[in-house]
Amino acid sequence: MHFFEGSNTPWTELGDGIRRKIVGHTPQLMSVIMEFDKGAVGTPHSHEVHDQIGYVVAGSFEALIDGQARVLKPGDAFIAPHHTSHGVTALEDKSLLLDQFSPAREDYLV
């Protein structure tokens, strides 16, 4: 698959006000758009092998990365190398994050 058409790709409901669409992936890289309702929480966690960058496309988030909190707005991002605790809380309805993972998240492809 060489192209992603957002309007033709349905959201996958994750529950608790969070949805995702896989934009594309190779074995080494994955892009995922995440939509959050206001107040929805991406619970702090870390990854064993995946590095992650979360880029704010729309809305705003309070991000907690490795114990540091910061409000992120469109154009801002967080960087969470593997083993780094990270989580977000959406401050506005329909807040969007574009998450990049390396390597690809095989668990998202099931």
C-alpha positions in Angstrom: 0.0 0.0 0.0 1.6 3.2 -1.2 -1.2 5.7 -0.3 -3.4 6.4 2.6 -6.9 8.0 2.1 -8.2 9.2 5.4 -11.8 9.6 4.2 -11.9 6.0 3.1 -10.3 4.5 6.3 -12.6 3.9 9.2 -11.6 4.7 12.8 -10.8 1.8 15.1 -12.6 2.5 18.5 -10.2 1.9 21.4 -12.7 2.9 24.1 -12.6 5.7 26.7 -12.8 8.4 24.0 -9.8 7.3 21.9 -9.8 6.2 18.2 -7.0 5.3 15.7 -6.3 4.9 12.1 -3.1 3.3 10.8 -1.8 5.7 8.2 0.9 3.3 6.9 3.7 1.0 7.9 6.8 -0.9 6.9 8.6 -3.4 9.2 10.8 -0.5 10.5 8.3 2.4 10.8 4.6 3.0 11.5 2.4 6.1 11.4 -0.9 6.2 13.3 -3.4 9.0 13.7 -5.0 9.1 17.1 -8.2 11.1 17.9 -9.1 11.9 21.5 -12.3 13.3 23.1 -11.8 16.1 25.6 -10.5 14.5 28.8 -9.5 11.2 27.3 -6.4 9.8 28.8 -3.6 7.9 27.1 -2.4 6.2 30.3 1.4 6.6 31.0 3.3 3.6 29.8 6.6 2.7 28.2 7.6 0.4 25.3 10.3 -2.4 25.4 11.5 -1.9 21.8 9.5 0.9 20.2 10.7 4.5 20.0 7.8 6.9 19.6 7.2 10.5 18.5 3.8 12.0 19.0 3.1 15.1 16.8 0.1 17.3 17.7 -2.0 17.9 14.5 -5.0 19.5 16.2 -6.4 20.4 19.6 -4.1 20.2 22.6 -2.7 17.8 25.1 -1.1 17.7 28.5 1.8 15.3 28.0 3.7 13.6 30.7 7.1 12.3 29.4 9.6 10.8 31.8 8.0 12.7 34.7 7.9 16.1 32.9 4.5 17.6 32.2 4.0 20.1 29.3 1.0 21.4 27.3 1.4 20.7 23.6 -0.4 22.5 20.8 -0.5 22.0 17.0 3.0 21.8 15.7 4.4 20.5 19.0 5.6 17.0 19.6 6.9 14.6 22.3 9.8 12.2 21.9 9.7 8.9 23.9 12.5 6.5 23.2 11.9 2.9 24.3 11.8 2.5 28.1 10.6 6.1 28.6 7.3 6.6 30.4 4.9 8.7 28.4 1.2 9.5 28.4 -1.3 12.3 27.4 -4.6 13.8 28.4 -6.6 15.6 25.7 -7.5 19.2 26.6 -9.9 19.7 23.7 -12.5 17.6 21.8 -11.2 15.9 18.6 -7.6 16.5 19.6 -5.3 14.6 17.1 -1.9 13.1 17.5 0.2 11.6 14.7 2.2 8.9 16.3 5.3 7.5 14.7 6.8 4.2 15.9 10.0 2.4 15.1 9.9 -0.5 14.6 6.3 -0.9 13.5 3.7 -1.9 16.2 2.9 -5.5 15.2 0.2 -5.6 17.9 -1.7 -2.9 16.0 -1.9 -5.1 12.9 -3.7 -8.0 14.4 
